[in-house]
Amino acid sequence: MRSGFWIHFIILTFLSGLPALAVAQPIQNGRADLTEWSRYRITESVSLEGDWDFHWEHLYDPEEVKTVPVTEHLKVPAAWTSWHKSFGYGTYRAQIKVAVEDDYGLFISGISSATRLWVNGKLLFEAGTVSTDSRTHKPSRKMGVIQLPPATHYDIVIWVSNYEHVNGGIKIPLRFGLYKGLAADIQRHTLLDAFVIAAIFAIGLFHLVTAMIRSDIIPLSLALLCFTISVRASFTGMRVIDAFFDIPFLVSYKIEYVSFYLVGTLCELSIMFLFYQDYPKKLLPFRIACHALIYPLLFTSLFIMSKYLWIVSIHSLGIIGFGMYTLLQAVRRKRVGAGWLFKGAIFFSAIATFDIIQSLMVERKYIYFLPLGFIGFILSFSASIAQIYNNIQKTMLDAVESKHHTLDQLKKIVYPHQIEMIGDGEPIEKTMPTSQGEACVISFDIISSSKIQHEKAKEFFRKVFMRCSEIMMEGYDGVELKAAAYRIKEMGDGFLCSVGYPFKSLTGHMAQDALKLAQEFARIFHEEARRLEYPDLLSCGVGLALESIEGFYPASGTKEYDLYGKAIVLATRYEGMRKAIVKEDEQSSIIILQERVYFSLSPEQRQSFQLFDLEAAKAAVRDDPAAKRLYFLKLFDSATVESPDLSEKKAS
């Protein structure tokens, strides 16, 4: 499918130039018999190539030239430099015979540098000022179509003078044909050039905006290439720029040659930036040296610049070689976008090589495909960049999707503020407190969990722990580091959480907040137990202790945040004291408080608890030998926080 596109594009490109390829009828010894052509009109026009009468360093008027013997015939198209010096003047003459009178015309485009043209003794075209003296000579690059008077014989006399360019004379042959056909043909080619220039300039603007938005040198280099190509195309071919501005002769040629150099340089730079890993970097100093040697030519006179244009042309052929090598390497290594650009480069290289060869030739035909070569190359370059950007965007979207997935998974093991701090460049060790502090730790345990014989026992545990974890996160503030609680760890039938460290308590009263949380845990447990519809009464034990605690990250291995300290140890020990308080045959949930926790509660909260005298019961709290008493609250139903039979047994 893609190969078919390029085949059709190349065919259309060459077909678009066919009207300019008029069948040549050579002028022999200053005369051309076009009677057969004028009778049958085989082609639209005739290129007036051949041997014209020529008088070097003489400017004869149309009547005088008829009486002067012809001593030389000069080939057209050609520069007279091959036979005479570059600077000078002369008179060309050719006589044309046609079979029938008609509305004929001439197209003049490639005469340097000042011209006067007579047909049958009438002055019909003038460009600049022809003179035998360089001081009064005025060059011009004017071109145009002139209408000839009806006749069967045409005597064409042309004066030409040149004091600027290395090649003087008629370098592109005049074309003879029907005036309307010539005018339409020139208009078609001019519109084609204008369309190509506008299209390439618009593409350049698009890539310039892209470069500014993305801060990317690749679209910037392509934008500069587009602008330079637009400038060069404006000053070559049909020279569209002449329709809008009166550009001086020297400036016009300078811009044409400088843009010729810059187009090649920017092509090489654009390809190098796009596929830098495939560019022969070992030869980069050599390429820089080549550009440095060519660069001074751009500041010389037009004569020097045009004389040594072959150096720039060879340099441009080298650019084509380096570009094609880079693209071949990119295609071989299957770089994204290399295929499109390689096809466009082959197409453009063929046309550019043809243009370079024409620039080196003294004889130049009116065959001009370069604008279409430019637009074909630019479109393929744009397609290549589009493929690369599309691949980058796809990679970025995949990365974003992967990042979102990673973040979603990270949220399961770390808190949102940690992810945000890591994203801001902080190490994970700085995202949670590691100094010593105090906390009220809650130890929650499902009593006799292994004896629960139910197919949904694990689901029951999961629902209880999940709902408890949700209320721990209530009031979470990643900036102030506040939350209802911090889950320390989860065991098979229970969990540990802390209030006050590493997250600050919501009210500033660790013990009071911890008791409310413990009561919520018990309520959740009993709600889920009722839903399980288990025949036996299920119960839980909760222990609370207020002591020192400290956060840390392991010195080696996975950096998983953890807590240690006396508060954690004592919370589990106080929860274990239920065996000393609750009888074996008694099915009751219980909340057990360390004495320090109890006295940190509000009077209203303390009223519900009973005193348990450790000395009287001859019991002791492991790891807390100084403890003399503890406080407990039995819970028989999820709908009540305090037991009905406690009304007469308040804590003293």
Residue pairs with C-beta under 8 A, 6 or more apart in sequence:
2 339
2 343
6 343
6 347
9 347
9 376
10 347
13 351
13 369
13 372
13 373
13 376
14 369
16 192
16 369
16 372
17 367
17 368
17 369
19 44
19 185
19 188
19 189
20 185
20 189
20 366
20 367
20 368
21 365
21 367
22 43
22 44
22 45
22 46
22 47
22 175
22 177
23 37
23 42
23 43
23 46
23 47
24 46
24 47
24 49
24 173
25 32
25 34
25 37
25 46
25 47
25 48
25 49
25 50
26 32
26 49
26 50
26 51
27 48
27 49
27 50
27 51
27 52
27 76
27 94
28 50
28 51
29 51
29 53
29 70
29 73
30 51
30 52
30 53
30 70
30 73
30 93
30 94
30 95
31 94
31 95
31 96
31 97
32 46
32 48
32 50
32 94
32 95
32 96
32 97
33 97
34 46
34 96
34 97
34 98
34 99
34 176
35 97
35 98
35 99
36 99
37 43
37 46
37 98
38 98
38 99
38 100
38 102
39 99
39 100
41 178
43 177
44 177
44 178
44 181
44 182
44 185
45 107
45 175
45 176
45 177
45 178
45 181
45 182
45 185
46 175
46 176
46 177
47 173
47 174
47 175
47 365
47 366
48 76
48 94
48 96
48 156
48 173
48 174
48 175
48 176
49 76
49 77
49 173
50 75
50 76
50 94
51 73
51 74
51 75
51 76
52 73
52 74
52 75
52 76
52 92
52 93
52 94
52 170
53 65
53 70
53 72
53 73
53 92
53 93
53 94
54 72
54 73
54 74
54 80
54 90
54 91
54 92
54 93
55 65
55 68
55 70
55 71
55 72
55 90
55 91
55 93
56 72
56 80
56 83
56 84
56 88
56 90
57 88
57 89
57 90
57 132
58 68
58 90
58 91
59 89
59 90
59 91
59 130
59 132
59 159
59 161
60 68
60 91
60 157
61 118
61 157
62 118
62 120
62 121
62 155
62 157
63 121
65 91
65 93
65 157
66 155
72 83
74 80
74 83
74 90
74 92
74 169
75 363
76 92
76 169
76 170
76 173
76 174
77 110
77 170
77 171
77 172
77 173
77 363
77 364
77 365
78 169
78 170
78 171
78 362
78 363
79 166
79 167
79 168
79 169
79 171
79 362
80 88
80 90
80 168
80 169
81 166
81 167
81 168
81 169
81 362
82 362
84 90
86 162
86 165
86 166
86 167
86 168
86 303
87 134
87 162
87 163
87 168
88 161
88 162
88 168
89 130
89 131
89 132
89 159
89 160
89 161
89 162
90 159
90 160
90 161
90 169
91 157
91 158
91 159
91 160
92 156
92 157
92 158
92 159
92 160
92 170
93 155
93 156
93 157
93 158
94 156
95 153
95 154
95 155
95 156
96 153
96 154
96 156
96 176
97 152
97 153
97 154
98 104
98 151
98 152
98 153
98 154
99 152
100 152
101 150
101 151
101 152
102 150
102 178
103 147
103 150
103 178
103 179
103 180
104 147
104 148
104 150
104 154
104 176
104 177
104 178
104 179
105 145
105 146
105 147
105 148
105 176
105 177
105 178
105 179
105 180
105 182
105 183
106 117
106 119
106 124
106 125
106 145
106 146
106 148
106 156
106 174
106 175
106 176
106 182
107 143
107 144
107 145
107 174
107 175
107 177
107 182
107 185
107 186
108 115
108 117
108 125
108 127
108 143
108 144
108 145
108 146
108 174
109 143
109 172
109 366
110 143
110 170
110 171
110 172
110 173
110 364
110 366
111 127
111 158
111 160
111 169
111 170
111 171
111 172
112 139
112 141
112 160
112 162
112 164
112 165
112 167
112 168
112 169
112 171
113 128
113 139
113 140
113 141
113 161
113 162
113 163
113 164
113 165
113 168
113 249
114 127
114 128
114 129
114 130
114 131
114 137
114 138
114 139
114 140
114 159
114 160
114 161
114 162
115 125
115 126
115 127
115 128
115 130
115 140
115 142
115 158
115 159
115 160
116 123
116 125
116 126
116 130
116 158
116 159
117 123
117 124
117 125
117 126
117 146
117 156
117 157
117 158
117 159
118 124
118 155
118 156
118 157
118 158
119 146
119 148
119 149
119 154
119 155
119 156
119 157
120 149
120 151
120 153
120 154
120 155
121 155
122 149
124 146
124 148
125 144
125 146
127 140
127 141
127 142
127 143
128 137
128 138
128 139
128 140
128 142
128 249
129 136
129 137
129 138
130 137
130 159
130 160
130 161
131 137
131 138
131 161
132 161
134 163
137 161
137 163
139 162
139 163
139 164
139 249
139 250
140 249
141 239
141 242
141 249
141 252
141 253
142 242
143 238
143 239
143 242
145 179
145 182
145 183
145 186
147 179
148 154
148 179
156 174
158 170
160 168
160 169
160 170
161 168
162 168
162 169
164 249
164 250
164 253
164 302
164 303
165 253
165 302
165 303
165 306
166 303
166 306
166 307
167 306
167 362
171 362
171 363
171 364
172 364
172 365
172 366
173 365
173 366
175 182
175 366
186 238
189 237
189 238
189 368
190 238
190 240
190 243
192 371
192 372
193 233
193 237
193 238
193 240
193 371
194 240
196 233
196 371
196 372
196 374
196 375
197 230
197 233
197 234
197 240
197 371
199 375
200 226
200 229
200 230
200 233
200 374
200 375
200 378
201 226
201 227
201 230
203 226
203 378
203 379
203 382
204 222
204 223
204 224
204 225
204 226
204 227
204 230
205 223
206 223
207 219
207 220
207 222
207 223
207 226
207 382
207 385
208 219
208 220
208 223
210 216
210 219
210 223
211 217
211 218
211 219
211 220
211 223
217 273
218 270
218 273
218 274
218 385
218 388
219 385
221 266
221 269
221 270
221 273
222 270
222 378
222 381
222 382
222 385
224 266
225 263
225 266
225 267
225 270
225 378
225 381
226 378
228 259
228 262
228 263
228 266
229 259
229 263
229 374
229 378
231 255
231 259
232 256
232 259
232 260
232 263
233 240
233 370
233 371
233 374
234 240
234 241
235 241
235 247
235 252
235 255
235 256
235 259
236 256
236 368
236 370
237 368
237 370
237 371
238 368
239 252
241 247
241 252
247 255
250 302
253 302
253 305
253 306
254 302
254 305
257 298
257 305
257 306
257 309
257 312
258 298
260 312
260 316
260 359
261 294
261 297
261 298
261 312
261 315
261 316
264 312
264 315
264 316
264 319
264 320
265 291
265 319
267 319
267 323
268 287
268 319
268 322
268 323
270 381
271 279
271 323
271 326
271 327
271 341
271 345
272 279
272 326
274 337
274 341
274 384
274 385
274 388
275 326
275 327
275 329
275 330
275 335
275 338
278 326
278 327
278 329
278 330
278 333
278 335
279 322
279 326
280 322
280 325
280 326
283 322
287 322
290 315
290 318
291 315
294 311
294 312
294 315
297 304
297 305
297 308
297 311
297 312
298 305
309 359
309 360
310 360
313 356
313 359
313 360
316 352
316 356
317 353
317 356
320 349
320 352
320 353
323 345
323 349
324 345
324 346
324 349
327 338
327 341
327 342
327 345
328 342
330 338
330 341
330 342
331 338
331 339
331 342
336 387
336 388
336 391
337 383
337 384
337 385
337 386
337 387
337 388
337 391
338 384
340 380
340 383
340 384
340 387
341 380
341 381
341 383
341 384
343 380
344 376
344 377
344 378
344 379
344 380
344 381
344 383
344 384
345 377
345 380
347 373
347 376
347 377
347 380
348 373
348 374
348 376
348 377
348 380
350 373
351 369
351 370
351 372
351 373
352 370
352 373
354 367
354 369
355 369
355 370
355 373
358 364
358 365
358 367
407 419
410 419
411 419
413 560
414 428
414 431
414 561
415 431
415 432
415 476
415 478
416 476
416 478
417 431
417 478
417 479
417 481
418 428
418 431
418 432
420 478
421 430
421 431
422 428
422 431
428 553
428 559
429 553
429 559
432 502
432 551
432 561
433 481
433 501
433 502
433 551
434 550
434 551
434 552
434 553
435 550
435 551
436 548
436 549
436 550
436 565
437 500
437 501
437 502
437 548
437 549
437 550
438 500
438 501
438 510
438 546
438 547
438 548
438 549
438 567
439 498
439 499
439 500
439 501
439 510
439 546
439 547
439 549
439 563
439 565
439 567
440 498
440 499
440 500
440 510
440 511
440 513
440 514
440 544
440 545
440 546
440 567
440 597
440 600
441 488
441 496
441 497
441 498
441 499
441 514
441 544
441 545
441 546
441 547
441 549
441 567
441 568
441 570
441 571
442 485
442 496
442 497
442 498
442 499
442 514
442 517
442 518
442 521
442 542
442 543
442 544
442 571
443 494
443 496
443 542
443 543
443 544
443 545
443 571
443 572
443 574
443 575
444 468
444 494
444 495
444 496
444 497
444 518
444 521
444 540
444 541
444 542
444 575
445 491
445 493
445 494
445 540
445 541
445 542
445 575
446 461
446 464
446 493
446 494
446 525
446 538
446 540
447 538
447 539
447 540
447 541
447 578
447 589
448 539
449 457
449 461
449 492
449 493
450 493
452 460
452 534
452 538
454 460
454 532
454 534
456 532
460 528
460 529
460 532
461 492
461 493
463 528
464 524
464 525
464 528
465 490
465 495
467 524
467 528
468 495
468 497
468 520
468 521
468 524
469 487
471 484
471 517
471 520
471 521
471 524
472 483
472 484
472 485
472 486
472 487
472 497
472 517
473 483
473 484
474 483
474 484
474 506
475 482
475 483
475 484
475 506
476 482
476 483
476 484
476 503
477 483
480 504
481 502
481 503
481 504
482 503
482 504
482 505
482 506
483 503
483 506
484 499
484 506
484 513
484 517
485 497
485 498
485 499
485 503
485 514
485 517
486 497
486 498
486 499
486 501
486 502
486 503
486 563
487 495
487 496
487 497
488 495
488 496
488 497
488 498
488 562
488 563
488 568
489 495
489 496
489 562
490 496
496 568
496 571
496 572
497 517
498 549
498 563
498 567
498 568
499 505
499 510
499 513
499 514
499 517
500 510
500 513
500 514
501 549
501 551
501 563
502 551
502 563
505 513
505 514
506 513
507 513
509 600
510 546
510 600
511 544
511 546
511 596
511 597
511 600
511 601
512 600
512 601
512 602
512 605
514 544
514 546
514 597
515 544
515 591
515 593
515 597
515 601
515 605
518 542
518 544
518 591
519 591
519 641
521 540
521 542
522 540
522 542
522 589
522 591
522 635
522 638
522 641
523 638
523 641
525 538
525 540
525 589
525 638
526 538
526 589
526 635
526 637
526 638
526 639
527 638
529 538
529 638
530 638
532 538
536 587
537 587
539 587
539 588
539 589
539 590
540 589
541 575
541 576
541 578
541 589
541 590
541 592
542 575
542 589
542 590
542 591
542 592
543 570
543 571
543 572
543 573
543 574
543 575
543 576
543 577
543 591
543 592
543 593
543 594
544 571
544 574
544 591
544 592
544 593
544 594
544 597
545 566
545 567
545 570
545 571
545 573
545 574
545 594
545 596
545 597
546 567
546 594
546 596
546 597
546 600
547 565
547 566
547 567
547 570
547 594
547 596
548 565
548 566
548 567
549 563
549 564
549 565
549 566
549 567
549 568
550 563
550 564
550 565
551 561
551 562
551 563
552 561
552 562
552 563
552 564
553 559
553 560
553 561
553 562
554 560
554 562
566 623
569 623
570 594
570 621
570 623
570 624
573 621
573 622
573 623
573 624
574 592
574 593
574 594
574 621
574 630
575 592
576 622
577 592
577 612
577 619
577 621
577 630
578 590
578 592
578 632
580 612
580 617
580 619
581 590
581 592
581 612
581 632
582 588
582 590
582 634
588 634
588 635
588 636
588 643
589 634
589 635
589 636
590 632
590 633
590 634
590 635
591 632
591 633
591 635
592 630
592 631
592 632
593 601
593 609
593 630
593 631
593 632
593 633
594 624
594 627
594 630
595 627
595 628
595 629
595 630
595 631
598 606
598 609
598 630
598 631
598 651
599 606
606 631
606 651
607 650
607 651
608 633
608 641
608 642
608 646
609 631
609 632
609 633
609 651
610 631
610 632
610 633
610 634
610 646
610 649
610 650
610 651
611 629
611 631
611 651
611 652
612 629
612 630
612 631
612 632
613 628
613 629
614 620
614 621
614 627
614 628
614 629
614 630
615 628
620 627
621 627
621 630
631 651
633 641
633 642
633 643
633 646
634 643
634 646
635 641
635 642
635 643
636 643
636 644
